[in-house]
Amino acid sequence: MGSFSIAHWIVVLLLVLLMFGAGKLPNVMGDLAKGVKAFKAGMKDDGSQGTEPKLPV
């Protein structure tokens, strides 16, 4: 019950292709990749500010 069969993934792929269309899918994936890169860059910037967290006074 915890794992999905290959038939499940084929149905999901077909639904995604129907929703977005084959031409729009690369654009959606590119935007997703840009978002992940921006998130990683933001996390890297936050971690480099200092070693000790500042506590509110």
C-alpha positions as CSV (number, residue, x, y, z in Angstrom):
1,M,0.0,0.0,0.0
2,G,2.9,2.3,0.6
3,S,4.4,2.0,-2.9
4,F,2.9,3.0,-6.2
5,S,2.8,0.7,-9.2
6,I,4.0,1.6,-12.7
7,A,0.4,1.9,-13.9
8,H,-0.2,4.6,-11.3
9,W,2.8,6.6,-12.5
10,I,1.6,6.3,-16.2
11,V,-1.8,7.6,-15.2
12,V,-0.2,10.5,-13.3
13,L,2.1,11.3,-16.3
14,L,-0.9,11.3,-18.7
15,L,-2.9,13.6,-16.4
16,V,0.0,16.1,-16.2
17,L,0.4,16.1,-19.9
18,L,-3.3,16.7,-20.4
19,M,-3.3,19.6,-17.9
20,F,-0.2,21.4,-19.0
21,G,0.3,20.2,-22.6
22,A,3.6,18.8,-24.0
23,G,4.7,22.3,-25.1
24,K,4.3,24.0,-21.7
25,L,5.9,21.3,-19.6
26,P,9.5,22.3,-20.3
27,N,8.6,25.9,-19.3
28,V,7.0,24.7,-16.0
29,M,10.1,22.5,-15.2
30,G,12.4,25.4,-16.0
31,D,10.5,27.7,-13.6
32,L,10.6,25.0,-10.9
33,A,14.4,24.7,-11.3
34,K,14.8,28.4,-11.0
35,G,12.7,28.4,-7.8
36,V,14.8,25.6,-6.3
37,K,18.1,27.5,-7.2
38,A,16.7,30.7,-5.6
39,F,15.7,28.8,-2.5
40,K,19.1,27.2,-2.1
41,A,20.8,30.5,-2.6
42,G,18.6,32.0,0.1
43,M,19.4,29.2,2.5
44,K,23.1,29.7,1.8
45,D,22.9,33.4,2.5
46,D,21.1,32.9,5.8
47,G,23.6,30.4,7.1
48,S,26.7,32.5,6.5
49,Q,25.7,35.5,8.7
50,G,27.0,34.1,12.0
51,T,27.6,31.0,14.1
52,E,25.5,32.0,17.1
53,P,21.8,32.7,16.8
54,K,20.7,36.1,18.1
55,L,18.1,35.9,20.9
56,P,15.5,38.7,21.3
57,V,16.0,40.9,24.3
